[in-house]
Amino acid sequence: MEKKPIKRNENIAKLSRDHHASLLFCWKIRQGVKYHVETERMVDYVKYFWEHHFSIHFKEEEQFLFAPLKDEVVQKGIDEHQEIKTFIDNLSVEGMENWNDILLELAEMVDHHVRYEERVLFPHLEKSLSKDQLESIGQQIISEPLTDDYEDQFWIKSSSI
C-alpha cells in the first residue's frame, strides 16, 4: 500500500519542506558513520547544520506556529527542540567516547522529532488554529527554504574506501 504525501496547509508548507532537509541531515550522519568518516568532520557538519538550519527553523516554529496554542501536543514539540539543542551543545564536550553511537542517537532523535511534527503536531495545529491565524503565521515565516550547502560531502562514499 503506497503512502500518499501529507497535504499541508499552504501557510506552513515551508516548514514541512524544511523537514525534508532535516531528514537528509539524519541520512548524511548515518552514511558518515557507515563509511567510518572522521568524527570531527561529522561534528563540524552538525554544528554547521545547527547554525544554518535547526536554530532558524526551531525559532520560526516556536515564535510563529506554536505560540498561538499552548497545550501538551505543542509543548512536546518545544521540549524536543530543547532536547536536540542541548544534545548538540554537548557535542563539544571533550573526552566523549562512542562518537558513532552519539551521532546515531542524534540522527534518531531528529528523525523521530520530524515525524512527530509531521504526523501529530502539524495536523493538530491545522485543526486547532483558525484560517486567519494560519494566514498570519504564513506571512511571518521566512519564505525562502533553508538550504544545506555544506562543502565537505562526507556522506558520499569515496572511491578510495
N, C-alpha and C positions, 0 to 999 in steps of 0.2 A: 504494500500500500504506500503510495507516494505522498509525502507531506507537502502541503501547499504552503507557500510563503505567507507569513503573517501580514495581514493588511493593517498598516499602521496609520493613525491619524496624520494627515499631511503636516500638521504643525509640530509634531515631534518625530517625524520620519528621519530628520537629520541625525538625531541622537541614536536611532536604530542603525543608521548607516555607519556611525562611529563605532558601534558594537562590532561590526564586521572587522574593523581594524584591530579591535581588542582580541577577537578570536584568532586573527592572524598572528598577533603577538604571542599568544599561547602556543600556536603551532610552531612558530620560529624558535621559541625557547625549547620546546620538546625536540625539535630537529637538532638544535645545537647540542643538547645532551646526548642524543642518539649518535651524533657524529663526533663526540668527545672533544668538542670545541673548548678552548681555554676558558676557564671560569670568568676571568677578568673581562673578556670580550662580551660575554653574555650579561654580566653585571653592568657593564657600561651601557649596553643596549637597554636594559631595564631602566636605568637612570634617565637615559635619553627619552624613553617612551613615557616615563612619568612626567618629565618636564614638558614634552611636546604633545601629549595626548591625555593621559589619565587625569592630571591635575586640572586641565581645562575642561574636560568632559564632566568630571565629577562636580566641578564648581557650577557649570551650566545646569546640570540636573538638580543639584541641591538648591541653587538660588532661584531657578525659574520653575522647573517642573514639580519638584517635591514640596515647595514652600506653601502652596495653597491648601494642602491636605496633610494633616498630621495624624496618622493612625499607625497601627503596628506594621502594616504592609510597607508603608513608606519608611518607617523607622528602621526596618530590617535592611532596606537598601542603603540608608545612610550609615548604619552600623557596618555593613560590608565595605562601603567606601573607606571608612576609618580603618578597618582591619587590613585592607590592601595597602593603604598609605603607610600604616605602621610597619607592616611586613617589609615594604620596600625601603623605608627609612632604616630599618635594622639590617639591611643587606650590607651596609657599610661597616658593620661591626667587625673588628679584627678577630682573627682566630676561629672563625666559624669552620666547622667540618661538614662533610657530606653536602657539598655545594650542589651536586646534581639533584639530590633529594629536595633541597631547599628550593631550587629553581623550579623543579617539577611541582612542588607544593604551591608555589606562586601561580604557575600556569593553571593548575587545577582550581585554585581559589578564584582567579579571574574568570575562567571558563564558567564555573558554577554561578558566579555573580551575574555575568551577562545573560545567561539562560534564565536566571530568576527574574531579572528585569524584563526580558522579552516575553516570557511566558506567564508571569504573575503580576509584577508591578506595573508595567506599562498598560496592560489591559485593564487593570484595576483603576488606574488614573483616567484612562479614556472613558470608562463608565462613570466615574465619580465626579470628574470635572465638567463644568458646563462648556458649551461651544465657545462662548466668549472668553472663558478662562484659557482654553486651549489656543485660541487665536492670539491672545495676549502673550502667552508663552512662546508661540511660534515667532512673534515679532521680536522677541528679546534674544532668541538663540542666534548665535553666530551662524550665518548661512553657509559659509564655505566648509566643506568637510575637512576634518583633521587628516593630515597626511603623514605617512611614515616614509621618510626619505633617508633613512639611516644608511650610511655608506658601507659599513662593514657587514656584508651579507653572509654572516657566519652560518646561516641556516641552509645554504646551498652546498651540497656535497662537492667537495673538492676532488678533482681527478687524481690528486696525489695521495688520496687516502687508500 
